[in-house]
């Protein structure tokens, strides 16, 4: 019996070792192929977003990959892949969670499962490896304290304020789309019912309190945004880069949503191996820590030790008491597709 058990254990050990060797060999081959390509071109992954700059610097230093990015929204990234096809100028993009399945449906992606695949929760990845969340974010407020004295700490507070609210471009940007869902959740709605949020934003529009200024680092720095609806990691990064004393970032106390962003690799990428190696690195310990340095919560957070100084930069955990994930992905995917039209009919209509 012991001999059988020993043989079984030895067999398992050999299988694991063989698997590890194969994985190591595959990664070495991938690295060589990526080095030969020598570059990776991204869309929607600018230096200032989630600290991508450190990842691009690491890829250049370790693997010799040159990089350039064109910043654009999730919908624009997918449209670019589809329009360019064989004339692809982008290899990899970063899209909001709702846009991953859309990219697959449109046939513009190619799969790649990184070596850390098993540590990515099932809810956060496509079963075939076409997309997987690398990091999560929760919808927050960023408030310019020089322009707003009565700081809003909830969606309810926003209703009664006198300042303008910048929601972003709901027709194209995942951040703005999730801002609508976060408001809906706080007001009793859900993934299939965002009417409470549309009514809320419509009322702001009637009061001339809805700003069309997109809450970016540029508009915030210029003082064009009084209160912006942003991902927590963006708000914290913008605050730290501009002036920590000038802005306050907070999670609305009456409810918000946690979602995330996923890499998609262009089906027609000119540098497909460099794109796959980029995804591999993003989901490695070092890549995940880079994202955390940009105030984004890594998808593999439970499997890595974040440096204490990185952990200290994040918002207090108690602010996330009423933050919830998307509970009905299919319903939200359907609502997301209709949202640009609904936004036009229920909100933009009142801007004139």
Phi, psi and omega per residue, in radians:
X1 nan -0.793 3.135
X2 -1.099 -0.659 -3.139
X3 -1.126 -0.700 3.112
X4 -1.117 -0.756 3.135
X5 -1.106 -0.742 3.136
X6 -1.101 -0.746 3.129
X7 -1.100 -0.696 3.120
X8 -1.108 -0.785 3.134
X9 -1.108 -0.732 3.114
X10 -1.102 -0.695 3.129
X11 -1.102 -0.742 3.116
X12 -1.112 -0.745 -3.137
X13 -1.097 -0.738 3.128
X14 -1.121 -0.723 3.138
X15 -1.091 -0.764 3.118
X16 -1.109 -0.762 -3.140
X17 -1.108 -0.729 3.128
X18 -1.102 -0.755 3.117
X19 -1.073 -0.776 3.129
X20 -1.097 -0.718 3.124
X21 -1.120 -0.745 -3.142
X22 -1.094 -0.752 3.127
X23 -1.086 -0.764 3.127
X24 -1.084 -0.742 3.126
X25 -1.117 -0.738 3.131
X26 -1.066 -0.747 -3.128
X27 -1.178 -0.650 3.093
X28 -1.118 -0.735 3.119
X29 -1.130 -0.713 3.118
X30 -1.102 -0.774 3.134
X31 -1.059 -0.776 3.138
X32 -1.077 -0.759 -3.134
X33 -1.146 -0.679 3.129
X34 -1.168 -0.744 3.108
X35 -1.046 -0.667 3.132
X36 -1.131 -0.645 3.091
X37 -1.228 -0.717 2.963
X38 1.391 -0.022 -3.090
X39 -2.719 2.722 2.988
X40 -2.453 2.231 -3.119
X41 -1.945 2.205 -3.061
X42 -2.007 2.874 2.981
X43 -2.283 2.461 3.107
X44 1.186 0.455 -3.141
X45 -2.331 0.999 -3.090
X46 -1.254 2.773 -3.097
X47 -0.913 -0.677 -3.010
X48 -1.387 -0.183 -3.077
X49 -1.666 2.080 3.062
X50 0.921 0.495 3.087
X51 1.056 0.671 3.088
X52 -1.050 -0.465 -3.057
X53 -0.989 -0.649 -3.139
X54 -1.202 -0.626 3.105
X55 -1.180 -0.747 3.105
X56 -1.113 -0.681 3.116
X57 -1.120 -0.727 3.123
X58 -1.128 -0.750 -3.132
X59 -1.121 -0.598 3.087
X60 -1.232 -0.771 -3.078
X61 -1.225 -0.773 -3.044
X62 -1.451 -0.705 -3.007
X63 -2.032 -0.043 3.121
X64 1.254 0.448 -3.114
X65 -1.542 2.085 3.009
X66 -1.316 2.670 -3.051
X67 -2.503 2.541 2.912
X68 -2.567 2.597 -3.098
X69 -2.202 2.548 2.953
X70 -2.050 2.021 -3.074
X71 -1.338 2.295 3.096
X72 -2.796 2.947 -3.111
X73 -1.382 2.956 -3.136
X74 -1.002 -0.835 -3.121
X75 -1.108 -0.677 3.129
X76 -1.161 -0.625 3.118
X77 -1.083 -0.835 -3.133
X78 -1.107 -0.735 3.123
X79 -1.092 -0.650 3.134
X80 -1.142 -0.822 3.101
X81 -0.978 -0.804 -3.073
X82 -1.185 -0.661 -3.077
X83 -1.300 -0.672 -3.047
X84 -1.444 -0.583 -3.118
X85 0.770 -2.069 -3.070
X86 -1.134 -0.274 3.093
X87 -1.675 0.578 -3.036
X88 -0.988 2.327 3.030
X89 -1.910 -0.097 3.135
X90 -2.155 2.498 -3.139
X91 -1.804 -0.603 -3.033
X92 -2.577 2.594 3.109
X93 -2.403 2.966 -3.135
X94 -2.211 1.989 -3.051
X95 -2.158 2.707 3.073
X96 -1.080 2.686 -3.032
X97 -0.898 -0.693 -3.103
X98 -1.188 -0.371 -3.063
X99 -1.553 -0.247 3.104
X100 -1.049 -0.961 3.111
X101 -1.055 -0.595 3.112
X102 -1.110 -0.728 3.122
X103 -1.092 -0.678 3.122
X104 -1.168 -0.780 3.126
X105 -1.019 -0.622 -3.118
X106 -1.457 -0.043 3.044
X107 1.186 0.629 -3.078
X108 -1.912 0.117 -3.058
X109 -2.066 2.855 2.968
X110 -2.241 2.574 -3.036
X111 -1.461 2.641 2.916
X112 -2.799 2.109 3.103
X113 -1.701 2.071 3.130
X114 -1.245 2.938 -3.101
X115 -1.165 -0.286 3.117
X116 -1.664 0.263 -3.050
X117 -0.855 -0.779 -3.059
X118 -1.152 -0.356 -3.121
X119 -1.580 0.046 3.087
X120 -1.681 2.159 -3.094
X121 -0.998 2.578 -3.113
X122 -1.011 -0.642 -3.098
X123 -1.176 -0.295 -3.018
X124 -1.825 0.314 -3.117
X125 -2.673 2.692 3.013
X126 -1.400 2.361 -3.029
X127 -1.036 -0.451 -3.127
X128 -1.686 -0.062 3.090
X129 1.538 0.344 3.094
X130 -1.285 -0.581 3.089
X131 -2.586 2.685 3.043
X132 -2.778 2.413 3.121
X133 -1.155 2.369 3.055
X134 -1.729 -0.451 -3.099
X135 -2.767 2.764 3.126
X136 -2.035 2.825 3.090
X137 -2.599 2.731 3.076
X138 -2.087 2.526 -3.126
X139 -1.219 2.280 -3.074
X140 -2.324 2.975 2.967
X141 -1.784 2.450 2.898
X142 -2.038 2.167 -3.002
X143 -2.051 2.229 3.052
X144 -1.416 1.826 -3.045
X145 -1.206 -0.302 3.082
X146 -1.316 -0.442 -3.096
X147 -1.827 -0.410 -3.083
X148 -2.142 1.997 -3.116
X149 -1.552 -0.614 -3.141
X150 -1.668 1.536 -2.979
X151 -1.188 2.154 3.116
X152 -1.298 2.339 -3.136
X153 -2.049 0.114 3.121
X154 -2.725 2.894 3.051
X155 -1.113 -0.607 3.117
X156 -1.062 -0.678 3.095
X157 -1.093 -0.649 -3.116
X158 -1.053 -0.591 -3.102
X159 -1.074 -0.604 -2.993
X160 -1.796 0.061 -3.118
X161 -1.341 3.075 3.113
X162 -2.022 -0.114 -3.113
X163 -1.455 2.906 3.082
X164 -1.578 2.584 -3.121
X165 -1.997 2.223 3.128
X166 -1.782 1.972 -3.056
X167 -1.712 -0.274 -3.099
X168 1.537 -3.067 -3.048
X169 -1.621 1.732 -3.088
X170 -1.206 -0.315 -3.127
X171 -1.337 -0.317 -3.062
X172 -2.384 -0.441 -2.943
X173 -1.785 2.267 -3.141
X174 -1.085 -0.621 3.130
X175 -1.045 -0.826 -3.127
X176 -1.171 -0.700 3.128
X177 -1.070 -0.783 3.133
X178 -1.228 -0.439 3.035
X179 -1.095 -0.633 3.083
X180 -1.172 -0.781 3.137
X181 -1.108 -0.708 3.133
X182 -1.048 -0.771 3.111
X183 -1.120 -0.720 3.139
X184 -1.068 -0.784 -3.137
X185 -1.055 -0.754 -3.130
X186 -1.135 -0.433 -3.066
X187 -1.860 0.312 3.045
X188 1.637 0.063 3.114
X189 -1.550 -2.926 3.126
X190 -2.801 -2.919 -3.048
X191 -1.085 -0.489 -3.131
X192 -1.777 -0.064 -3.141
X193 -2.395 1.634 3.112
X194 -1.804 0.224 -3.113
X195 -0.996 -0.689 3.110
X196 -1.011 -0.645 3.128
X197 -1.268 -0.678 3.105
X198 -1.107 -0.697 3.097
X199 -1.127 -0.730 -3.138
X200 -1.076 -0.899 -3.134
X201 -1.184 -0.587 3.083
X202 -1.079 -0.686 3.119
X203 -1.156 -0.712 3.072
X204 -1.050 -0.716 3.133
X205 -1.101 -0.744 3.115
X206 -1.071 -0.623 -3.130
X207 -1.420 0.039 -3.056
X208 1.064 0.552 -3.122
X209 -1.907 0.073 3.077
X210 -1.705 2.040 -3.122
X211 -1.612 2.455 3.090
X212 -1.551 -0.003 3.088
X213 -1.194 2.213 3.119
X214 -1.303 2.265 -3.115
X215 -1.307 1.532 3.120
X216 -2.037 3.003 3.133
X217 -1.065 -0.585 -3.122
X218 -1.220 -0.832 -3.108
X219 -1.220 -0.596 3.093
X220 -1.151 -0.768 -3.115
X221 -1.128 -0.631 -3.139
X222 -1.339 -0.128 -3.119
X223 1.411 0.355 -3.120
X224 -1.487 -0.179 -3.119
X225 -2.057 2.197 3.077
X226 -1.580 -0.958 3.015
X227 -2.270 2.173 -3.140
X228 -1.978 2.540 3.065
X229 -1.730 1.949 -3.007
X230 -2.453 2.877 2.928
X231 -1.135 2.557 -3.141
X232 -0.995 -0.708 -3.116
X233 -1.165 -0.600 3.076
X234 -1.203 -0.812 -3.135
X235 -1.006 -0.796 -3.135
X236 -1.140 -0.694 3.129
X237 -1.173 -0.777 3.123
X238 -1.070 -0.800 3.133
X239 -0.988 -0.866 -3.067
X240 -1.171 -0.617 -3.110
X241 -1.320 -0.596 -3.086
X242 -1.519 -1.120 -3.124
X243 -3.050 1.872 -3.103
X244 -1.007 -0.428 -3.121
X245 -1.423 -0.309 -3.033
X246 -1.519 -0.434 -3.034
X247 -2.193 2.614 2.953
X248 -2.094 2.361 3.103
X249 -2.012 2.320 -3.106
X250 -2.676 2.697 3.051
X251 -1.571 2.239 3.135
X252 -1.010 2.301 -2.988
X253 -1.258 -0.315 -3.099
X254 -1.695 0.127 3.033
X255 2.436 2.565 3.075
X256 -2.773 -3.139 -3.122
X257 -2.198 2.497 3.018
X258 -1.896 2.264 3.101
X259 -2.468 -2.641 -3.121
X260 -2.975 -3.040 -3.107
X261 -2.249 2.534 -3.059
X262 -2.208 2.504 2.996
X263 -1.377 2.498 2.968
X264 -2.206 2.340 -3.137
X265 -1.745 2.208 -3.089
X266 -1.054 2.235 3.118
X267 -0.973 -0.552 -3.074
X268 -1.884 0.385 -3.078
X269 -0.919 2.371 3.072
X270 -1.325 -0.418 3.134
X271 -2.172 1.127 -3.025
X272 -1.135 -0.631 -3.126
X273 -1.237 -0.655 3.074
X274 -1.128 -0.638 3.106
X275 -1.151 -0.741 3.127
X276 -1.159 -0.703 3.106
X277 -1.142 -0.627 3.083
X278 -1.068 -0.817 3.092
X279 -1.068 -0.747 3.107
X280 -0.965 -0.789 -3.099
X281 -1.239 -0.704 3.138
X282 -1.014 -0.623 -3.093
X283 -1.685 0.117 3.007
X284 -1.411 2.982 3.116
X285 -1.001 -0.816 -3.099
X286 -1.102 -0.740 3.132
X287 -1.165 -0.661 3.119
X288 -1.174 -0.668 3.094
X289 -1.169 -0.643 3.066
X290 -0.996 -0.777 3.133
X291 -1.119 -0.702 3.124
X292 -1.126 -0.567 3.067
X293 -1.121 -0.424 3.074
X294 -1.612 0.274 3.059
X295 1.282 0.248 3.076
X296 -1.658 2.517 3.119
X297 -1.494 2.051 -3.101
X298 -1.130 2.515 -3.140
X299 -1.148 -0.463 3.129
X300 -1.728 0.489 -3.049
X301 -0.952 -0.601 -3.100
X302 -1.261 -0.245 -3.050
X303 -1.897 0.036 -3.133
X304 -2.276 2.704 3.075
X305 -1.732 1.922 3.116
X306 -1.333 2.370 3.054
X307 -0.988 2.524 -3.073
X308 -0.997 -0.677 -3.101
X309 -1.213 -0.452 3.083
X310 -1.314 -0.797 3.118
X311 -1.019 -0.646 -3.081
X312 -1.184 -0.367 -3.108
X313 -1.359 -0.318 -3.048
X314 -1.368 2.805 3.110
X315 -1.182 2.660 3.116
X316 -1.004 2.438 -3.067
X317 -1.041 -0.550 -3.096
X318 -1.117 -0.368 3.103
X319 -1.196 -0.282 -3.065
X320 -1.671 0.258 -3.053
X321 -1.002 -0.646 -3.086
X322 -1.939 0.412 3.071
X323 -1.544 2.339 3.139
X324 -2.332 2.618 3.089
X325 -1.349 2.953 3.059
X326 -1.175 2.169 -3.053
X327 -1.654 -0.474 -3.127
X328 -2.238 1.554 -3.042
X329 -1.081 -0.687 -3.121
X330 -1.137 -0.759 3.133
X331 -1.129 -0.706 -3.113
X332 -1.197 -0.654 3.086
X333 -1.051 -0.735 3.132
X334 -1.162 -0.780 3.135
X335 -1.136 -0.693 3.139
X336 -1.002 -0.695 -3.141
X337 -1.156 -0.607 -3.105
X338 -1.484 -0.287 -2.970
X339 -1.035 -0.736 3.116
X340 -0.966 -0.726 3.126
X341 -1.208 -0.759 3.133
X342 -1.086 -0.684 3.130
X343 -1.103 -0.733 3.136
X344 -1.106 -0.763 -3.054
X345 -1.310 -0.593 -3.005
X346 -1.843 -0.273 -3.055
X347 -2.156 -1.074 -3.079
X348 -1.034 -0.574 3.114
X349 -0.926 -0.558 -3.081
X350 -1.593 0.054 -3.123
X351 -1.364 -0.356 -3.055
X352 -1.510 nan nan
